Structure formats: C-alpha cells, structure tokens
Amino acid sequence: MKLTWQAATGALFFGTLLAPLTQADTFELTSPDGDLALSINTDSALQWSATLNGKPAITPSTIGLVLEGEGNIASEIEVSSAETSEVHNTLTPVVTHKNAQVTEHYRELRLRFSNGYGVDFRAYDDGAAYRFVGEKDTAIVVQEEIMSLNFPELTETLFPEEETLISHYERLYVPEILADIEAPRFASLPVYFDADGINILFTESDLRDYPGLFVEGTGTNGVTAKHPGVVTKATPMPGTEDRNQDITMASHIAETTGKRSFPWRLAVITDSDAELVQSELVWLLAEDNQLSDTSWIKPGRIAWDWYNANNLFGVDFKAGINTQTYKYYIDFAARHGLEYVILDEGWTKTTTNIVESNPDMNIPELIRYGKEKGVGIILWALWGPLDKDYENILKTYGEWGAAGIKIDFMQRSDQYMVNYYEKIAKEAAKHQLLVDYHGGFKPAGLRRTYPNVLTYEGVKGNENNKWSQDITPEHNVTLPFTRMVAGPMDYTPGALRNAHLPQHHVSHFRPVSIGTRAHQVAMYAVYESALQMLCESPSTYLREPEVTEFIAAFPSVWDETRVLDASVGDYILVARRSGDTWYLGAMTDDTARTLKVDFSFLGDGEFQLDLLRDGLNTEHYAEDYKREQRDISAGEILEINLASGGGWAGIVRKR
C-alpha cells in the first residue's frame, strides 16, 4: 500500500488509515528528499528493506519481538491502523557536541496491530530507523528480539568483533567480507557495512530499560540480533573482586512494562563518506532532555593523570598520587585555560571505599584550590562500589564541590546495567555532577536525555598504547566513520611521545603513540568529546610550549561541523566552528597524501591561519612538526601534505 502525501505545514499527519487492514500489505515510506525509500511488508512476518537512489542498501529483513506467553508480536499481523507524518524542526542541543542547531526532518509510518503492539518507521535524508511499541499496561518478559539485517551480495563490513558479552567495548574495526562471518562470531555496535558503495552504519538509540544490542554473523550477507540475558547472579572474581564479576544470565533478555516504546534500531545510509561522519541520527532519535536546569553543565578540556602515570619532572616534590602533584596539574590547567582535572584511580582510600581519600590526598583542599584557579575536579570511581550507595555517595561528592564523576569498569550492557547508566546520570544531575562513562558501552542516546552525560569510552583509544601496538593511524582514521557516529568518544588524544611503528615500543609508564605529532594534534578537531582529555604529563607539555599552546586553543564543543573531505578508513579532513573561529584537522592512515582545503566556508572578511603540520623529517622522526602563520581568504584553496601516519591542524581567526 502506498500512502499519499499531501502538502501541509509543520509537523502534521498527512495520511491516516484507521480501519482494520486484514489483507497483506506493503507500505512505502520515502525520505524527505526522496532518495531513500523503505518498503515494509506485513505478510506472515514483518519485513523491511531500503534502497538509496533505487539501489539496494538493505534487502528484505525480518524483525519481531518474542514475549513470554504471547509469542512473536509481529507474526501473522493484523494491522489496525497506519498513520503517516512528516516532521521538520530546528532543534537546539543543550550541549553542542557537533552543531549548535540540528535539523530534524523525517517522514514516519506508524503501524498499530490488533494485538496491542505496533512498529514505527522513520525515513531521514541520511538514514532509516524502526522501533517496536507496546500499548498494554501490563508487565511483560521479552524472550528475544528477532532481527535479520540483510544486505546485497559482496557487502563488506568493518566488524568490531567481541569475544564475550562481558566487554569494555574497545574493539578494532576489522575489514571483512560479510558473508565470511559465521555464528557464533558476533560484534558490538556500531557496525559499518559497505553495500557496493553505499555506507551503512548500524546502531541503536533511546536505549532505556532494555539490554544493548549485538549482531551475530550468519555466513550469508546478513547479521542477526544477539542480546545479553537478564543477570540473575553476579559473583566477585577472586583477585579482582572490586571490578570483575562472574556473571550468570537468564535465557530471557528483559523484564519490563508492555506500555512503552522500545529502542530505535537505526541505519545511517549514505553514499557520502563525509555525510556519514556528520550524521546526528543517534541524538535525534533519543528521548529529549529531562533536566529542568542545565545552566550548570559546562563542557571542557581535562588535564588527565592516568595515561602519563603522574610522571612529573623538574619539580621540587615527589610526584605521585598526592596533593602536591594534583596542585601541579591544576596549575597547568589554569595556565592553559583548561576547565578540569581528573583524579583517576588511586585517589580513594581503597577502590571500594570511595568516600574517603588516601592519606596523601586532601580532596577538600584540591577542590578549594581548583575553584580558586577556575579549574573543576572530576572524581574517578568504580561502578560497583558506587552502585551500593549511589545516592549518598553522589550527594557527598556534590557537597564537596566536585564538578563531575568518571565511572569505570561497567563492562556490561544487560538490562540492569543500561538502567544503571540512566539512574546514575539522573542522580548525578541532582548534585550538578557531570558524567564520563568509562569502561562501558557506546553512546545510545542518553546524552540527549540527560545532557550532563558528556562523553563515553567504549573505544579503543590512546590508553592502549600502554600495553599494545593496536592504535595505528589506520585505526585512528576508521573511528570517525564507525564508533564516533554513535556519539562522543573518550579517546584521550594529545600524546607527545610519537613514533612510527618500526620505532615504536610498548611502555606502560611512558607510553608512545603510533603516527606523527601532527596526527595527534589533529584529533582535537576531528574527534568529538565534550570532555576532551590532554593525556600527556603536564611536565611534558610544558617542555613543548608551542604545541601545548596550540592544542589548548581547541574547544571541546562546536557551533558547526563540516567534513570537507573523507574516505572511510583512509583519511579525513574536518572543519569545526566555535564562535567566529574555525578549527581544522586532517588525518591519514599509513599512506602519505596531499589534500586540498577549500576555504570557501569562511565567508567575507580577512583571516589568519595558524597551522601545525608534519615536518620535513617526519618520515624518520615522527615528532617532527612545523607551526606556521599565514593570511587566508575564502577564495583560497590550500594544498596540504600529510606524511605516512600524519596529520595537519589549523585555526582560522578573523583579523
């Protein structure tokens, strides 16, 4: 059945079919620009497919929800109503992770079944989404979710394969032919697919009171849904009782209410690599802000301790996890205009007693000193000890005057843990505490619902340099097209000890990044995180004032984002605006490249470009760089050269 769209203004329903539709029907839904077309079939099983400009992107894929005592709610469907609408709004995020204004424009099809359930489909210009809804005010048990997401033949994937459902979700995005991946191999979200030149990034949003979704290979051109079960028992593991558990899961995946909407399953679908990076679909599909007062939420940059192991030098005190060391971090942050310092693992009396500090740390004094210097203090805590008394602990942190919390080692995404994320975000907001979720799953919409949630890890980032050689330039330029599409990532850039792989060595206490100095600096424009780390030791940064001054000029949130040039897993060139100033970053994989920066986005006026690029000797000495200033105008196209594993960064200010 093709529904008729009529001209109208605003967010109004255009077509409504209220009579029971007992016959099998196919419904068609197109994006506002008409390029993306969805086909939804309600025969014996509920199926959907998608084409982009007439070319198959997602082939017929069955979806459903199996409930205890009711079976599959999307089997043998009797459609009782079908409603279509078009929504076109301009939204203003509380925290401008990517843009100060976000366009919301989609067409929606709402199908309701005679059994008290239904499904919503949305088509945006850059993707599609669906979710199940329930209208029964009773408790339900979800046994499984049915999803066979299928693609055309020879589809390729970047597959963040997991070994177990207990995971920190820090994976490499490994290129494979999708049909070569068979069960029981599975991956966490987001997952990237290349369907003959069409980019498809699959993930989820509005994840609330429901487990996180994984996808399992089928040995064909598709994947199926996989979920962690409801946790029935969690036993501390000997030796790491404070953070690791032996988990027992039930066969069912959720215990919830039947009157609710379920998480959105979404696919960014575009033939433009740049548009993939710019997508706001995960944020758009989330529940709107639930906080009445957000004036206290302040994004910012952080001087971070754990990566550099508190390795201070040239100081007249013994460095370590003590008050003097963190006053030094605060002084460094204040000197360079950074908003925060994190007290990472070690500040507490024990890892389970998180309301008392170790004897060498004076937390009230550090918070007082930080406020005097204009620097907030963020406190690290393990999730388990926090969970045992989270209301009182967060109240205590708020009374101390802490600015936020960094919560670690969740390493699960079952229903209980998903609910934990939300209850902590909600409770933290009562005490005006920012939240950084570390050691856990990817963003899935909570940052819109509770905008004090500013960043997530769930990414294989710089800290892995301490124990591996996984963080290659290719990995770094894959992240903007995969993990970062889901939302901000606490990658922790800013390493100043840099080497190419042949010269690289693993060091836990003096880690070295792979790639050039300019590659690391460019991350401050390319990577999104409203709490953005400077991972190196303050002493190291102070030894390199030219680079440090340049890095410290980059904000952590943006009024406008433009991806000027991009190729998935190869290179990226991004321009972001904050106020009247533009910040640019370019990164490449192991292939040296020449890119062109078209400055036509600048508009009228005279501008000065302050740039940091790979040096002439970067090929052999990765830390070599050159900083230059020059005039630039909107009519210019600048050619930039990136070394192997290299980068380029620029700041454009009005003269």
Secondary structure, 3 states (H helix, E strand, C coil): CECCCCCCCCCEEEEEECCCECCCCEEEEECCCCCEEEEEEECCEEEEEEEECCEEEEEEEEEEEEECCCEECCECCCEEEEEEEEEEEEECCCCCCCCCCEEEEEEEEEEEECCCEEEEEEEECCEEEEEEEEEEEEEEEEEEEEEEEECCCCCEEEECEECCCCCCCCCCCEEEEHHHCCCCCEEECCEEEEECCEEEEEEEECCCCCCCCEEEECCCCEEEEECCCCEEEEEECCCCCCCCEEEEECCCCEEEEEEEECCEEEEEEECCHHHHHHCCHHHHCCCCCCCCCCCCCCCEEEECCCCCCCCCCCCCCCCCCCHHHHHHHHHHHHHCCCCEEEECCCCECCCCCCCCECCCCCHHHHHHHHHHHCCEEEEEEEHHHHHHCHHHHHHHHHHHCCCEEEEECCCCCCHHHHHHHHHHHHHHHHCCCEEEECCCCCCCCHHHHCCCEEEECCCCCHHHHHCCCCCCHHHHHHHHHCHHHHCCECCCCCCCCEECHHHCCCCCCCCCEECCHHHHHHHHHHCCCCEEEECCCHHHHHHCHHHHHHHHCCCCCCCEEEEEEEECCCEEEEEEEECCEEEEEEEECCCCEEEEEEHHHHCCCCEEEEEEEECCCCCCCCCCEEEEEEEECCCCEEEEEECCCCEEEEEEEEC
